[in-house]
Amino acid sequence: MIERPLPVSRLPEGGVNLFQSIKAVSTEAESRGIELIRLSIGQPQGPALESARRAASEAVLSESESMHEYQDNGSPGVRDFAKRFVRAHLRVPPGENVDYLPIPGIKPMLGLIPLASGAAEKPLSIATTTKPGYPTPRDWAATYLKQNVYEVPLNPENAFRFSPSDLPPGTDLVMMNYPHNPTGQIATYKWLAELCQYAQDHNIRLFNDAAYIALSHNQDSRALAESAIMFSRLSWAEAFSASKLIGNGTGWRVGAIVGSPDFVKDIGTIKGNTDSGFAAPMAAGALHSVENDREGIEANRQIYERRLRILGQILTANGMQPAVEPGAGFFTLWKSPRTAFREEMRDARHFNFTMIEKTGIVGVHFNPYIRYAVCADVEGFADKIDAAFKKASVSY
């Protein structure tokens, strides 16, 4: 009998997931008695809004078959869900020359966007806003779909908004995320209009992950849809999610896409062959809150805006330098210090893990930056956070 080697992974090699590595270091520190303040948490704490939970519970108890069946690319259990959900996010309705698609959250769709743009037929040139940034678009497109991905320049000098001129000839698709994670930077109407014009002129498809648009703290924040509808030859799509909109709806997996009919149809074709749709009762709950509990949604937004201000004041008073002023969401991004605790910091990872070890403050490193979120009760922890950064005595 021939002895064969043990089976091994058949996936491409890659580093340990960033968040898992931070969790491992944090758990080890906690096991040694270090009290942690988890400013790394990137999801709302607690439950979803009560209005959403009550509406979802009523939907679960419904005896209507449409509420319990496959929803596929429609929403038989929740009439016109996608159109109503998207329009609740926008100041100006997107008109009639658009299509809508209900989705089970944004993250599962990110791998479909390159495929819907032709990645299965030919290599594409894809731009992403992932350096620094939410890595999933890059992971999907570059690591797993083997597309030609480049990351547009995002830095304090351009305020983490890339220029259309940063998109070289031959770019097929832009996968962006505004309001941006981890910076909290917003997209403005003027910036989006310039980008849309350039993309239309150069036959570039635009996709925007607008998961944080409902948590905009700056009145200049705009959705892609509010500019894209002015460009009749532009191919574009934008995704919205209930995850942060209704309190902690991250496990509800409910959202919608709006866009030009050509792009939405292509996304729907791939989705229709690979996905059975969302859970209708959760969609019913989310839509009820969006349409009937704006007060609850606004109260949550105000909590994050207040916490962002408090954390910003504490950190700047202790020498930390912001990378950009957040205009949405619940993240703050800071330049990683050169020294802390009277020792040189090699990079943002070294700083983050040193802060965990010596103070219990947990962040997320996106070298050369460090992200601190305000999902935790930074007001209640204000004195401890202040003491931690005083102890660190950072410098640049």
C-alpha positions, 0 to 999 in steps of 0.5 A: 500500500502506497503511503500518501502525504496528509492533505493540505490546504489548496487555497493560496497562501495569505497572512493571518486575518488582521482581526483574528490576530488582534483578537488572539493578542487581546485574549492572551493579554486578558488571560494575564489579568489585563483589563481591556478597552476594546476600541477595535470593535467595529459593530454596534453593541447591544441589540437592534432597535426595538421597533425593528425587532417587534416588526420582525417578530410579527413577520416571523409569526405570519402565516403567509407563505411568501414571508417564509419562502425563498426570496431569490432576486425579489422580495415577495414577503416584503413588497418593493423592499429594495426600492423603499429601502434605498429611497429611505437613504437618499435625499433625492429619489433616484428617478425612474432610469434605475433598477433595484436588487434586494441583497442579503447584506453587502459583504456577500455581494462583493465577490459578485461585483467583479464577476458581474463586470466580466471577471470570469471571461477576462482579466479586469483592472480593478481599483479599490479603496482598501489601503487603508480600508476594508479589505474584502473587495481586494481579497475577493478580486485579487486573492481569489478571483486573480484580477489585476487590482490596484489600490488608489492612493488614500492619505492625509494629503488628499484627505482620503478621497482619491482623484479621478486622475488616479484611475489609469487608462484601461481601468474597468471597475472601481470598488469604493467604500464611502463613507469610508472605513476606517477613516470616516471620510465622506463623499461630497456631491462635487467630488462624486460628480467629477468621478462620475464624469470621468468614469462615464468618459472612460467606460469605467464601472463604479460600485460604492459600498454605502454601509455607513451613509445613514451614520453621516455626521457631516451635511455634505455627505452624499451617496453615489446615487445622488450624483450618478443619476445625472450621467445617462451613460454611466454604468454604476451601482451602490449598495446599502445595508441595515447592519449599522442603520437599525442599531446592531443589525449586523447579523440580520443580513439585509440590504439593497442595491440601486444602479444603472439597469445594465449593472444591476441586471448583471449583478442580478444574473450572478446573484440569481444563479448563486443565492436564494435571497435574504430572510424576509422577516428580518427585511420586514423589521429593518424596513419598518424602522427605516420608514417609521422610526427615524427618531431611533435611527437618529438617536443612534447616530447622535451617540456615535457623533458625540463619542467621536468628539469625546475620543478625539478630544482625549487623544489629541490632548495626549499628543495623538495626530488624527489622519483625517476628521471623520464625517460619518460612522463610528471610526477614528483614524490616527497616524501611528506614533514614532515613539511610545512608552519611551521606546521606538515603535517599528510600525502601527502593529507594534504600537497597537500590540504594545498599547494592548500589553501596557494599557489594555487599549485595543485598536486596529492597525492599518500601517501607518495608521491606527484605528479606534472605534467608538462602538464601546462606551468611550464616555464611561471609559473616558478617564481610563482612556485618558490615563492610558494615553498619558502613560504611553506618552506618544511622540512623532 
